[in-house]
Amino acid sequence: MPFSEVPRIELSQDGTVTFFVNVGGFRVGTPVEISGYATQTNGAIATFQDVQLMPSGDPVEGVILLVSGVPVIGSAFTADEPITVVARAADVWITTLDLDTGGKALPQEIEAAKARSGQVNIRAAWRSDEKNYHSVYSATPSSEESRPATSLLRHGTWWDRVKSEPLNEVMGGRFTRLFPNLPSASFKQRDLEELARVMIAPEEPEQERRDDPEENQGIPAAYTYLGQFIDHDLTFDPISHLRETLTPAQLQALVDFRTPRFDLDNLYGRGPDDQPYMYKKDGIRMLLGEPMSGDPFDPGAVQLPRGPSGRALIGDPRNDENRIVAQLHAIFLRFHNRVVRKLREKNKHVSFRDVRDQVRWHYQWILVNDFLPTILDKQTYKSVFPDPFRYVTKIPRLRENDLELMPVEFSVAAYRFGHSMIRPQYRLNAAIERPIFSDDTADLGGFRPIPAAWAIDWQLFIKLGPDAGPAPQLSYKIDTSLVHPLGNLPRRIAKDPSSLALRNLERGATFQLPSGQQLARALGMKPLADKKLLIGKAIVQSPMPPSITDVASGFAGNAPLWAYILSEAQVMSWKNASGPVSDKTPIRLGPVGGRLVAEVFASLLRGDRTSYLYAKPTFKPIPDFTRDGTFGLAQLINVVLDRAP
């Protein structure tokens, strides 16, 4: 959604005004009309209008454009009064018209319009020779096909804008490799397309079965969206475009400013000094949105805070991309405010930094002691995290140095396991159950206010305590099956291709990732046999799903890393099951996928000198926030809901 705001106005010595207009949501090179007016109570008014080309920069945070030399009408602006400003930014279509000498017939639609107007006596006329009027700054006519489905950044859609660029330019300043010496796997396009087709599950009935064999016992649905929240925290980089222009020395100087970290900058943005509209007047508590209803156990449920346009006023707009992660973000906003209240019990003058540190450390504690044990096989987890304060990394790249950039093996393959955990629909509360996508607006798609009655009853997403409510919805299994709606994403989200499975497979090939078998060997593990790499739902059935080489022979000993990691989760979870394998056997990441995820998490926390590992005195969760010494996502939610942890 395009936006504009004026963070600064300057009055020149000659009495004219310069407006600093923050503009975002437009493609680079688009002609943007900036207009509006500023007033003071003494009657002074300055109206401005200008057209400028949208420069390169961050399309989410915006770019500052200057409108200078604006005259003031009426009284002069004075330095002792505030100024009220109204600003608007809109893309415009600029056309150059030549004098019409009458030598060419008018287009039929123009003739029809002239007839309706009754205009006959004219002195002169100008016309464009193009049937499709176009911007003088654009080489191609506009069409609906050439425009992005949305001007907001959804999860993963930046790839659509950069996938045609040279790989070294896409990698530069964004990514690194854990295994730079491994050869890249290559695939035929038709094989990737067939694999993606088989990975998409058939459409399910609207009313879900009570006993759904695809549900993953032991992983409640809340962890799917906690995983997405974590991903946005890691990948939110407001200076990503700047990185691409830096020398290695300049890049190194920025390491402390913005490396991938678990620092909740998707929650805090640039802080209360730079983004005060995200905070309450005290500059310490977070701004909350409108009240919500639908959950009788949470009378304090709120929306995300939103501006007049409906745009969420949050650190990372991607946390508004669906209505579940948006409400999880609101939970973290409220947790921050709850920490403020708790710390003020001992110190009425607690600082924003003190509160932020405590919130970050509690969040990081959840990652290590709740999220990772939930999604990883036990052996892998304990080998990397023998205790919460000591991490063991075996990947050579991570033994030598901790991470400064995001490794592609993690971001393009391993951490995409969460796509298989998504359910086709979710029950938000006792009255509301909605699909993730639909042809109308009654779905869980985001970037818009949530209906007030759609407050999430978190008991339906995670077990909040021994006596808390009904059994929560479970995530779907970590396997090589994605629910049917992910095979044909709505155009507003993605296109070309619209299959999430194919998007992931193509991205892995473009980033020249090694095969799953190659990476397993690099980790000192014996690769899984092709016949064991099953493609489909991880359910006990006869006949069994096809193997990866049944899908295409080109995958023999050469499985795409993402598909290998998903299939490995099923194979190893069944192999290591403590009892007979059944549809209730939990599926967690196996040794290859699990080690990639665990060691990247460990390296990022260890390399962050502001993480809880380095807190003095030694960090422990606030005792009143714990249950029997345990603090995880359920306890955080209970604290927000003013329930016993």
Secondary structure as the mmCIF struct_conf table of DSSP 4:
data_model
#
loop_
_struct_conf.conf_type_id
_struct_conf.id
_struct_conf.beg_label_comp_id
_struct_conf.beg_label_asym_id
_struct_conf.beg_label_seq_id
_struct_conf.end_label_comp_id
_struct_conf.end_label_asym_id
_struct_conf.end_label_seq_id
STRN STRN1 PHE A 3 LEU A 11
TURN_TY1_P TURN_TY1_P1 GLN A 13 ASP A 14
BEND BEND1 GLY A 15 GLY A 15
STRN STRN2 VAL A 17 GLY A 24
BEND BEND2 GLY A 25 PHE A 26
TURN_TY1_P TURN_TY1_P2 VAL A 28 GLY A 29
STRN STRN3 PRO A 31 THR A 39
TURN_TY1_P TURN_TY1_P3 THR A 41 ASN A 42
BEND BEND3 GLY A 43 GLY A 43
STRN STRN4 ILE A 45 LEU A 53
HELX_LH_PP_P HELX_LH_PP_P1 MET A 54 PRO A 55
BEND BEND4 SER A 56 GLY A 57
TURN_TY1_P TURN_TY1_P4 PRO A 59 GLU A 61
STRN STRN5 VAL A 63 VAL A 70
HELX_LH_PP_P HELX_LH_PP_P2 PRO A 71 VAL A 72
STRN STRN6 ILE A 73 ILE A 73
BEND BEND5 GLY A 74 SER A 75
HELX_LH_PP_P HELX_LH_PP_P3 ALA A 76 PHE A 77
TURN_TY1_P TURN_TY1_P5 ALA A 79 ASP A 80
BEND BEND6 GLU A 81 GLU A 81
STRN STRN7 THR A 84 ASP A 91
STRN STRN8 ASP A 98 LEU A 99
BEND BEND7 GLY A 102 GLY A 102
BEND BEND8 LYS A 104 LYS A 104
HELX_LH_PP_P HELX_LH_PP_P4 ALA A 105 PRO A 107
HELX_RH_AL_P HELX_RH_AL_P1 GLN A 108 SER A 117
TURN_TY1_P TURN_TY1_P6 GLY A 118 GLY A 118
BEND BEND9 ARG A 123 ARG A 123
STRN STRN9 TRP A 126 ARG A 127
BEND BEND10 ASP A 129 ASP A 129
BEND BEND11 LYS A 131 ASN A 132
TURN_TY1_P TURN_TY1_P7 VAL A 136 TYR A 137
BEND BEND12 ALA A 139 THR A 140
HELX_RH_3T_P HELX_RH_3T_P1 GLU A 144 SER A 146
BEND BEND13 ARG A 147 ARG A 147
BEND BEND14 ALA A 149 ALA A 149
BEND BEND15 SER A 151 LEU A 152
TURN_TY1_P TURN_TY1_P8 HIS A 155 THR A 157
HELX_RH_AL_P HELX_RH_AL_P2 TRP A 158 VAL A 162
TURN_TY1_P TURN_TY1_P9 LYS A 163 SER A 164
BEND BEND16 GLU A 165 GLU A 165
HELX_RH_AL_P HELX_RH_AL_P3 LEU A 167 MET A 171
TURN_TY1_P TURN_TY1_P10 GLY A 172 ARG A 174
STRN STRN10 PHE A 175 THR A 176
BEND BEND17 LEU A 178 LEU A 178
TURN_TY1_P TURN_TY1_P11 PRO A 180 ASN A 181
BEND BEND18 LEU A 182 LEU A 182
HELX_LH_PP_P HELX_LH_PP_P5 PRO A 183 ALA A 185
HELX_RH_AL_P HELX_RH_AL_P4 GLN A 189 MET A 199
STRN STRN11 ILE A 200 ILE A 200
HELX_LH_PP_P HELX_LH_PP_P6 ALA A 201 PRO A 205
BEND BEND19 GLU A 206 GLN A 207
BEND BEND20 ARG A 210 ASP A 211
TURN_TY1_P TURN_TY1_P12 PRO A 213 GLU A 214
STRN STRN12 GLU A 215 PRO A 220
TURN_TY1_P TURN_TY1_P13 ALA A 221 ALA A 221
HELX_RH_AL_P HELX_RH_AL_P5 ALA A 222 THR A 235
TURN_TY1_P TURN_TY1_P14 PRO A 238 ILE A 239
HELX_RH_AL_P HELX_RH_AL_P6 SER A 240 ARG A 243
TURN_TY1_P TURN_TY1_P15 GLU A 244 THR A 245
HELX_RH_AL_P HELX_RH_AL_P7 PRO A 248 ALA A 253
TURN_TY1_P TURN_TY1_P16 LEU A 254 PHE A 257
BEND BEND21 ARG A 258 PRO A 260
BEND BEND22 PHE A 262 ASP A 263
HELX_RH_AL_P HELX_RH_AL_P8 ASP A 265 TYR A 268
TURN_TY1_P TURN_TY1_P17 GLY A 269 ARG A 270
TURN_TY1_P TURN_TY1_P18 PRO A 272 ASP A 274
HELX_RH_3T_P HELX_RH_3T_P2 PRO A 276 MET A 278
STRN STRN13 TYR A 279 TYR A 279
TURN_TY1_P TURN_TY1_P19 LYS A 281 ASP A 282
BEND BEND23 GLY A 283 ARG A 285
STRN STRN14 MET A 286 MET A 286
HELX_LH_PP_P HELX_LH_PP_P7 LEU A 287 LEU A 287
STRN STRN15 PRO A 291 PRO A 291
BEND BEND24 GLY A 294 GLY A 294
TURN_TY1_P TURN_TY1_P20 PRO A 296 PHE A 297
TURN_TY1_P TURN_TY1_P21 PRO A 299 GLY A 300
STRN STRN16 VAL A 302 VAL A 302
HELX_LH_PP_P HELX_LH_PP_P8 GLN A 303 PRO A 305
STRN STRN17 ARG A 306 ARG A 306
TURN_TY1_P TURN_TY1_P22 PRO A 308 SER A 309
BEND BEND25 GLY A 310 GLY A 310
STRN STRN18 ALA A 312 ALA A 312
BEND BEND26 ILE A 314 GLY A 315
HELX_RH_3T_P HELX_RH_3T_P3 PRO A 317 ASP A 320
BEND BEND27 GLU A 321 GLU A 321
STRN STRN19 ASN A 322 ASN A 322
TURN_TY1_P TURN_TY1_P23 ARG A 323 ILE A 324
HELX_RH_AL_P HELX_RH_AL_P9 VAL A 325 ARG A 344
TURN_TY1_P TURN_TY1_P24 GLU A 345 LYS A 346
TURN_TY1_P TURN_TY1_P25 LYS A 348 HIS A 349
HELX_RH_AL_P HELX_RH_AL_P10 PHE A 352 ILE A 366
HELX_RH_PI_P HELX_RH_PI_P1 LEU A 367 PHE A 371
HELX_RH_AL_P HELX_RH_AL_P11 LEU A 372 ILE A 375
STRN STRN20 LEU A 376 LEU A 376
HELX_RH_AL_P HELX_RH_AL_P12 LYS A 378 VAL A 384
BEND BEND28 PRO A 386 PRO A 386
STRN STRN21 ASP A 387 ASP A 387
TURN_TY1_P TURN_TY1_P26 PRO A 388 PHE A 389
STRN STRN22 ARG A 390 ARG A 390
BEND BEND29 ILE A 395 ILE A 395
HELX_RH_AL_P HELX_RH_AL_P13 PRO A 396 GLU A 400
BEND BEND30 GLU A 404 LEU A 405
STRN STRN23 MET A 406 PRO A 407
HELX_RH_AL_P HELX_RH_AL_P14 VAL A 408 VAL A 408
HELX_RH_PI_P HELX_RH_PI_P2 GLU A 409 ALA A 413
HELX_RH_3T_P HELX_RH_3T_P4 ALA A 414 MET A 421
BEND BEND31 PRO A 424 PRO A 424
STRN STRN24 GLN A 425 ARG A 427
BEND BEND32 ASN A 429 ALA A 431
STRN STRN25 GLU A 433 PRO A 435
BEND BEND33 ILE A 436 PHE A 437
BEND BEND34 ASP A 439 THR A 441
BEND BEND35 ASP A 443 LEU A 444
STRN STRN26 GLY A 445 GLY A 445
BEND BEND36 PHE A 447 ARG A 448
HELX_LH_PP_P HELX_LH_PP_P9 PRO A 449 PRO A 451
HELX_RH_3T_P HELX_RH_3T_P5 ALA A 452 TRP A 454
HELX_RH_3T_P HELX_RH_3T_P6 TRP A 458 LEU A 460
TURN_TY1_P TURN_TY1_P27 PHE A 461 PHE A 461
BEND BEND37 ILE A 462 ILE A 462
BEND BEND38 GLY A 465 GLY A 465
TURN_TY1_P TURN_TY1_P28 PRO A 466 ASP A 467
BEND BEND39 GLY A 469 PRO A 470
HELX_LH_PP_P HELX_LH_PP_P10 ALA A 471 GLN A 473
STRN STRN27 LEU A 474 TYR A 476
HELX_LH_PP_P HELX_LH_PP_P11 LYS A 477 LYS A 477
BEND BEND40 ILE A 478 THR A 480
STRN STRN28 LEU A 482 LEU A 482
HELX_RH_3T_P HELX_RH_3T_P7 HIS A 484 GLY A 487
BEND BEND41 ASN A 488 ASN A 488
TURN_TY1_P TURN_TY1_P29 ARG A 491 ILE A 493
BEND BEND42 ASP A 496 PRO A 497
HELX_RH_AL_P HELX_RH_AL_P15 LEU A 500 THR A 510
TURN_TY1_P TURN_TY1_P30 PHE A 511 GLN A 512
HELX_LH_PP_P HELX_LH_PP_P12 LEU A 513 SER A 515
HELX_RH_AL_P HELX_RH_AL_P16 GLY A 516 ALA A 522
TURN_TY1_P TURN_TY1_P31 LEU A 523 GLY A 524
HELX_LH_PP_P HELX_LH_PP_P13 LYS A 526 ALA A 529
HELX_RH_3T_P HELX_RH_3T_P8 ASP A 530 LYS A 532
STRN STRN29 LEU A 534 LEU A 534
BEND BEND43 GLY A 536 GLY A 536
BEND BEND44 ILE A 539 ILE A 539
BEND BEND45 SER A 542 PRO A 543
HELX_LH_PP_P HELX_LH_PP_P14 MET A 544 PRO A 546
STRN STRN30 SER A 547 SER A 547
HELX_RH_AL_P HELX_RH_AL_P17 ILE A 548 VAL A 551
HELX_RH_3T_P HELX_RH_3T_P9 SER A 553 PHE A 555
TURN_TY1_P TURN_TY1_P32 ALA A 556 GLY A 557
HELX_RH_AL_P HELX_RH_AL_P18 LEU A 561 LYS A 575
TURN_TY1_P TURN_TY1_P33 ASN A 576 ASN A 576
BEND BEND46 SER A 578 GLY A 579
TURN_TY1_P TURN_TY1_P34 ASP A 583 LYS A 584
BEND BEND47 THR A 585 THR A 585
STRN STRN31 LEU A 589 LEU A 589
HELX_RH_AL_P HELX_RH_AL_P19 PRO A 591 GLY A 607
TURN_TY1_P TURN_TY1_P35 ARG A 609 THR A 610
BEND BEND48 SER A 611 SER A 611
HELX_RH_3T_P HELX_RH_3T_P10 TYR A 612 TYR A 614
BEND BEND49 LYS A 616 PRO A 617
HELX_LH_PP_P HELX_LH_PP_P15 THR A 618 PHE A 619
HELX_RH_3T_P HELX_RH_3T_P11 PRO A 623 PHE A 625
STRN STRN32 ARG A 627 ARG A 627
TURN_TY1_P TURN_TY1_P36 ASP A 628 GLY A 629
STRN STRN33 THR A 630 THR A 630
BEND BEND50 GLY A 632 GLY A 632
HELX_RH_AL_P HELX_RH_AL_P20 LEU A 633 VAL A 640
TURN_TY1_P TURN_TY1_P37 LEU A 641 ASP A 642
#
